[in-house]
Amino acid sequence: MHNGYERAAIQKLRPAENMKELHRVILGTDAPAGLGVQPPGIGMVVIDGQIRCQRSRNTPPATRIPTIIEG
């Protein structure tokens, strides 16, 4: 919905609120640009079922560390 642009987020929230559909709204970003809503830490990145990278050194430490289960 937005990447650090709060006004755009509010503009999108108003119609959802009027339709009583706020539960369907997700605020976030898919761009790692350092803007918007960011996760508290990245423990692992999985794309199409494949592990692409593990713990991030560029974000605060993840509160839970994922475990890789071989099988």
PERAQUI-V993816 format. One line per field, one symbol per residue. psi: psi as a letter, one per 20 degrees, with the letter a starting at -180 (. if undefined). burial: b if it has 9 or more other C-alpha atoms within 8 Angstrom, else e. A space follows every 50 residues. Layout:
# PERAQUI-V993816
psi->???
burial->???
This chain:
# PERAQUI-V993816
psi->grmjnhghghhhhghhghjlkhiipppaqjplijrboqqiqohqpppkjp ohrbpqjjrqpqhppqppoq.
burial->bbbeeeebbeebbeebbeeebeeeeeebbeeeeeebbeebbbbbbbeeee beebebeeeebbeeeeeeeee
